[in-house]
Amino acid sequence: MTIKLVKSLSGRSVKQIATAKSLGLSRIGDVSVQPDNAPTSGKIAKISHMVVVTKA
């Protein structure tokens, strides 16, 4: 799955920033390709309001 960060990390909680960075996202427009598994889905659920997910 492809994950794109569309909202800023500034002003977010430390946990949300850490989750985004663990997915390889650090600035608006960053795109990361991650495996479609349970841990990745859990991370996406935590920051779903900041990312756009495309299942490939």
VMD Tcl script that builds the backbone (N, CA, C; Angstrom):
set m [mol new atoms 168]
animate dup $m
set s [atomselect $m all]
$s set {name element resname resid chain x y z} {
  {N N MET 1 A 0.831 -1.172 0.000}
  {CA C MET 1 A 0.000 0.000 0.000}
  {C C MET 1 A 0.881 1.242 0.000}
  {N N THR 2 A 0.375 2.279 -0.617}
  {CA C THR 2 A 1.095 3.547 -0.708}
  {C C THR 2 A 0.457 4.540 0.256}
  {N N ILE 3 A 1.280 5.179 1.049}
  {CA C ILE 3 A 0.799 6.121 2.056}
  {C C ILE 3 A 1.401 7.491 1.757}
  {N N LYS 4 A 0.562 8.519 1.735}
  {CA C LYS 4 A 1.029 9.882 1.472}
  {C C LYS 4 A 0.588 10.787 2.608}
  {N N LEU 5 A 1.533 11.557 3.143}
  {CA C LEU 5 A 1.232 12.515 4.212}
  {C C LEU 5 A 0.650 13.780 3.587}
  {N N VAL 6 A -0.560 14.155 4.000}
  {CA C VAL 6 A -1.220 15.316 3.411}
  {C C VAL 6 A -1.475 16.438 4.412}
  {N N LYS 7 A -1.247 16.188 5.695}
  {CA C LYS 7 A -1.401 17.218 6.717}
  {C C LYS 7 A -0.086 17.356 7.478}
  {N N SER 8 A 0.153 18.534 8.003}
  {CA C SER 8 A 1.397 18.820 8.701}
  {C C SER 8 A 1.505 18.072 10.023}
  {N N LEU 9 A 2.739 17.779 10.422}
  {CA C LEU 9 A 2.995 17.145 11.709}
  {C C LEU 9 A 3.142 18.166 12.832}
  {N N SER 10 A 3.263 19.435 12.488}
  {CA C SER 10 A 3.448 20.436 13.532}
  {C C SER 10 A 2.178 20.571 14.364}
  {N N GLY 11 A 2.349 20.638 15.659}
  {CA C GLY 11 A 1.236 20.749 16.580}
  {C C GLY 11 A 0.600 19.419 16.938}
  {N N ARG 12 A 1.127 18.323 16.417}
  {CA C ARG 12 A 0.586 16.996 16.712}
  {C C ARG 12 A 1.261 16.432 17.957}
  {N N SER 13 A 0.668 15.384 18.510}
  {CA C SER 13 A 1.250 14.769 19.703}
  {C C SER 13 A 2.548 14.042 19.341}
  {N N VAL 14 A 3.359 13.815 20.336}
  {CA C VAL 14 A 4.633 13.132 20.137}
  {C C VAL 14 A 4.404 11.736 19.551}
  {N N LYS 15 A 3.351 11.053 20.005}
  {CA C LYS 15 A 3.057 9.705 19.518}
  {C C LYS 15 A 2.661 9.724 18.044}
  {N N GLN 16 A 1.881 10.727 17.631}
  {CA C GLN 16 A 1.482 10.802 16.224}
  {C C GLN 16 A 2.682 11.089 15.333}
  {N N ILE 17 A 3.576 11.950 15.780}
  {CA C ILE 17 A 4.780 12.260 15.008}
  {C C ILE 17 A 5.653 11.013 14.902}
  {N N ALA 18 A 5.803 10.274 15.990}
  {CA C ALA 18 A 6.610 9.056 15.984}
  {C C ALA 18 A 6.006 8.008 15.050}
  {N N THR 19 A 4.684 7.914 15.030}
  {CA C THR 19 A 4.016 6.960 14.147}
  {C C THR 19 A 4.254 7.320 12.689}
  {N N ALA 20 A 4.138 8.595 12.353}
  {CA C ALA 20 A 4.375 9.037 10.980}
  {C C ALA 20 A 5.816 8.758 10.570}
  {N N LYS 21 A 6.759 9.036 11.448}
  {CA C LYS 21 A 8.165 8.801 11.127}
  {C C LYS 21 A 8.460 7.311 10.975}
  {N N SER 22 A 7.776 6.470 11.752}
  {CA C SER 22 A 7.992 5.021 11.629}
  {C C SER 22 A 7.472 4.501 10.291}
  {N N LEU 23 A 6.546 5.230 9.686}
  {CA C LEU 23 A 6.048 4.875 8.359}
  {C C LEU 23 A 6.888 5.525 7.258}
  {N N GLY 24 A 7.895 6.303 7.631}
  {CA C GLY 24 A 8.767 6.935 6.650}
  {C C GLY 24 A 8.243 8.263 6.145}
  {N N LEU 25 A 7.383 8.914 6.931}
  {CA C LEU 25 A 6.780 10.185 6.529}
  {C C LEU 25 A 7.254 11.282 7.468}
  {N N SER 26 A 7.817 12.352 6.911}
  {CA C SER 26 A 8.300 13.420 7.781}
  {C C SER 26 A 7.832 14.805 7.351}
  {N N ARG 27 A 7.425 14.963 6.100}
  {CA C ARG 27 A 6.941 16.266 5.656}
  {C C ARG 27 A 5.779 16.082 4.691}
  {N N ILE 28 A 4.990 17.118 4.528}
  {CA C ILE 28 A 3.826 17.059 3.650}
  {C C ILE 28 A 4.275 16.651 2.250}
  {N N GLY 29 A 3.554 15.705 1.663}
  {CA C GLY 29 A 3.863 15.243 0.314}
  {C C GLY 29 A 4.733 14.002 0.278}
  {N N ASP 30 A 5.299 13.608 1.424}
  {CA C ASP 30 A 6.114 12.394 1.453}
  {C C ASP 30 A 5.253 11.165 1.162}
  {N N VAL 31 A 5.806 10.251 0.367}
  {CA C VAL 31 A 5.106 9.028 -0.003}
  {C C VAL 31 A 5.953 7.844 0.425}
  {N N SER 32 A 5.282 6.834 0.984}
  {CA C SER 32 A 5.964 5.636 1.445}
  {C C SER 32 A 5.171 4.414 0.997}
  {N N VAL 33 A 5.888 3.364 0.587}
  {CA C VAL 33 A 5.251 2.105 0.228}
  {C C VAL 33 A 5.498 1.127 1.367}
  {N N GLN 34 A 4.420 0.623 1.953}
  {CA C GLN 34 A 4.505 -0.272 3.102}
  {C C GLN 34 A 3.739 -1.561 2.810}
  {N N PRO 35 A 4.099 -2.655 3.475}
  {CA C PRO 35 A 3.352 -3.908 3.286}
  {C C PRO 35 A 1.951 -3.794 3.892}
  {N N ASP 36 A 1.013 -4.532 3.319}
  {CA C ASP 36 A -0.362 -4.508 3.802}
  {C C ASP 36 A -0.523 -5.580 4.880}
  {N N ASN 37 A -0.171 -5.230 6.128}
  {CA C ASN 37 A -0.288 -6.173 7.233}
  {C C ASN 37 A -0.882 -5.480 8.462}
  {N N ALA 38 A -1.120 -6.236 9.508}
  {CA C ALA 38 A -1.789 -5.710 10.699}
  {C C ALA 38 A -1.033 -4.559 11.383}
  {N N PRO 39 A 0.289 -4.672 11.609}
  {CA C PRO 39 A 0.982 -3.550 12.259}
  {C C PRO 39 A 0.908 -2.247 11.457}
  {N N THR 40 A 1.045 -2.345 10.146}
  {CA C THR 40 A 0.969 -1.154 9.308}
  {C C THR 40 A -0.432 -0.557 9.348}
  {N N SER 41 A -1.443 -1.406 9.299}
  {CA C SER 41 A -2.826 -0.931 9.354}
  {C C SER 41 A -3.114 -0.231 10.678}
  {N N GLY 42 A -2.542 -0.725 11.761}
  {CA C GLY 42 A -2.717 -0.088 13.062}
  {C C GLY 42 A -2.090 1.289 13.114}
  {N N LYS 43 A -0.906 1.417 12.538}
  {CA C LYS 43 A -0.236 2.719 12.487}
  {C C LYS 43 A -1.048 3.709 11.662}
  {N N ILE 44 A -1.559 3.251 10.532}
  {CA C ILE 44 A -2.356 4.121 9.667}
  {C C ILE 44 A -3.619 4.566 10.401}
  {N N ALA 45 A -4.222 3.679 11.175}
  {CA C ALA 45 A -5.436 4.024 11.922}
  {C C ALA 45 A -5.170 5.151 12.919}
  {N N LYS 46 A -3.971 5.177 13.499}
  {CA C LYS 46 A -3.629 6.204 14.484}
  {C C LYS 46 A -3.493 7.594 13.866}
  {N N ILE 47 A -3.077 7.650 12.592}
  {CA C ILE 47 A -2.883 8.952 11.946}
  {C C ILE 47 A -3.713 9.065 10.668}
  {N N SER 48 A -4.870 8.394 10.640}
  {CA C SER 48 A -5.692 8.337 9.427}
  {C C SER 48 A -6.157 9.713 8.965}
  {N N HIS 49 A -6.278 10.666 9.891}
  {CA C HIS 49 A -6.718 12.014 9.533}
  {C C HIS 49 A -5.615 12.835 8.853}
  {N N MET 50 A -4.394 12.314 8.818}
  {CA C MET 50 A -3.275 13.051 8.220}
  {C C MET 50 A -2.736 12.421 6.940}
  {N N VAL 51 A -3.219 11.228 6.590}
  {CA C VAL 51 A -2.661 10.514 5.453}
  {C C VAL 51 A -3.738 10.109 4.454}
  {N N VAL 52 A -3.287 9.827 3.228}
  {CA C VAL 52 A -4.136 9.251 2.193}
  {C C VAL 52 A -3.490 7.913 1.819}
  {N N VAL 53 A -4.299 6.854 1.848}
  {CA C VAL 53 A -3.792 5.511 1.586}
  {C C VAL 53 A -4.345 5.002 0.265}
  {N N THR 54 A -3.452 4.465 -0.570}
  {CA C THR 54 A -3.830 3.849 -1.827}
  {C C THR 54 A -3.390 2.400 -1.792}
  {N N LYS 55 A -4.340 1.503 -1.929}
  {CA C LYS 55 A -3.991 0.076 -1.953}
  {C C LYS 55 A -3.612 -0.297 -3.362}
  {N N ALA 56 A -2.391 -0.819 -3.504}
  {CA C ALA 56 A -1.896 -1.150 -4.850}
  {C C ALA 56 A -1.976 -2.638 -5.125}
}
mol reanalyze $m
mol bondsrecalc $m
mol representation Tube
mol addrep $m
